[in-house]
């Protein structure tokens, strides 16, 4: 039983997901609402279950996974964002006259995959977690199967994702072949022992490429805009949050625990991916007219900044990555919740940025919330999005990576332009037809809460969040 | 009286009043929003006056200090010295005037407009009061958001382009400063500005840090050649936006130099004196010439701002008591005068809806009171003795002369050119006969406009006739900066060695008589 106490959250998710799948299968359309709220309850339950052994038990199951604060930090974000994703979708699929119940179940499985990813300390559990997350994601992307765009998104995601999995597997086999172990500590020991051989380096590159695909870092980002645009909006919101956090944290743990001695080798890869993501994410967003595509590029851009923190390779750097991801999901989910409310007079969803024109006059509070998310994503103080950016730059400068920090921060200026564009459209353009009013108090409350968190009041959170992310970061060193 | 007169967190209240008023504005109708904004700015004016009265020029360097550590490395640390005090006074003095200037001119989306102005005021005051490096940055950078909205929503025809240009230009300047700040915090292990002002950074690093800060402040000032955002922003912004831009926002650049660049990087600053002097010299001559040929009144005054701010950089980098005091006085005087000039443009713009100089003329016939006040401000801008700008410009030229004769000669041409473009502007607008029927039919100042321009005129004369009131609070602080620079600067490089006549200007233009 001792071994099972630390994985209580995962057990709750597994059992809950299976039960709910049955409920969905036999309950049919009517069960949609029940399954949704039950999933939210399960996710919240799993979050509560993180207290105690799951944060401190250490390596379990012969070192396949570990229960530490780092993993738990990731799980809290993953579970809570998954819960938000379920709530965000509530009512969406019913309105589209489609069956909504399985959506929540798939989100549960994705969250489970993410939970395994962030706590895995062996290449094999890493792969299992990643695949569980990916396979659920493919289905989610093509969830509206009658919609061509959604089907296309699912297919694209699957084909490219399978390719990335293949690359990852190849890298894993190389690492295994040259070190003789799947275990992170064993790999680290092998790297420490000898001069890293060419095989090991190839393994490292391939594994990182697989992870880069999942966090959609340039040059493995191609799928992101298409999938984000094609997938149903609640799914897009989900993709931009939980799986990204899981992959980013997995990458951080892999780089530090398994590849720590080879920091010099992976640092250049991470630096390249970081800068390429920042600049491509910023430049490619310029011409976008679809808000979901724009947010896709924004997520690429933001991942770049998180990678800047990782490139430092220090506890401070990892802590800044954790902090960054925590704030990033709040901003992104807030922005997507606002996008979910974009509906024309007939109630059809619209995704054109032009449809936001003059929103500040028809719906001032709604426009103000979007403006806050945009300024926050751009990292303009006094909004809270500034602080995590400051932290990653701080980590980079402390690790003597000043040129990287300078280049990245110039990237924020390039990126600021398109965030400003949204604000300009809402505040300075002539009014477009007003959106239909949506009555969704829970979603409204979530938007309000996330807007509050990115407002200057967010600075009050620095204390607890900082100490938590610091302790979590130290736990993998 | 000293800093111990009260335990109330006065500076926090000073910042909170406009913030709360701004929130309130969003929930009331247009007329109520105007009154809320006016009352809030007047409360801040009263608070600012109290600070001024309670500030002890001979007391501690930092007064009204508050410190509330937030976790991480940022704390809500506020406190002011004399330099910050007078700039805060300038801000709280101009704000009610801005609200008054927008009373009728802004007729759409008034609550949001007032809220943006209130946010702007809070952030401006925060910039001058912040004692924590990152808190300063938050305020400094945060000011971009309301100004972006003010220009972009309530501006003229080309407002979108101007607002983007303003935002991105200043952002690009500032982010480099952020990297420098991060380096400083890691190096000195503190975010406290007073502590950093006493910290000696390695000379090698100072060079880069100075450049990074320079990138930010030079854009904000603005110095040639990074001034190009200013004419656009000024021309497109509503009148009150121009006033606050010219009156206060530009002063943040000068404040930054005197608060950060000079005391924190003395060696770095000394190293770049020739660089700054050359840029300032070009600014004085070139932008004055550009101002001469402008057809747009606001553009003309905008370019004159660039030229006047060059006196500030001349004075600051002369690095002696006269120079820095002069720079401070130019900042204060220019804050009043350029604000007043923009208001004067606003007065006629509200009537005729054009800024084209050729459309006016002969206003002294039908608007005698306006012509009188406009003349006062024109003369002040030219630097006539008895007005505010004379004191500042004279002192900063004196300071510059002690360091470099050539720089002083070039700078002085600015005064001559300034007289040329300002007097010519005044002549074309106020004298002769009206060139259009509309101009001939304009009515004289209303009571509201008297209330806007009258207090500034009084301030201009006060500053010109008895500047001691304004210099006294920051004299000791300027002395501290000068001492800091003296100790760190290489001997004989940056300041006058008195009593050795006959030395020729050295390579750095350092020594001259």
Interface residues (C-beta under 8 A of the other chain):
Chain A: X360 X361 X364 X375 X380 X381 X382 X386 X387 X390 X393 X394 X397 X398 X402 X405 X406 X409 X410 X412 X413 X416 X417 X420 X423 X424 X427 X428 X459 X460 X462 X463 X464 X466 X467
Chain B: X26 X70 X71 X72 X74 X109 X112 X123 X134 X137 X138 X139 X141 X142 X144 X145 X148 X149 X152 X153 X159 X160 X163 X164 X167 X168 X171 X172 X175 X176 X178 X179 X182 X183 X185 X186
